[in-house]
Amino acid sequence: MRIAFALPRHPLLRALLLAAGAVILAGLLFFGLVAGLALAVVGALVLLVRRLLPRKAARRGRDGVIEGEFRVVDRARIG
């Protein structure tokens, strides 16, 4: 299915329609740039605040958990 839009034959109407399309396209481009800039600013502020605020004390481990190193061993070596 092909969607085609033919420009009007009247030169003034054609110019107005093309100008309106250009204004809409420029508006969308401007809005996208402003939205991207806003996201970058908010992200930079979040990073700045996270670096400046003091960190919370490290959580202590649970008493029932033993940490250690391990290696994966093939089943053939086990038994």
Secondary structure, DSSP 8 states (H G I E B T S, - for coil): --------SSHHHHHHHHHHHHHHHHHHHHHHHHHHHHHHHHHHHHHHHHHHS---------TT----------HHHH-
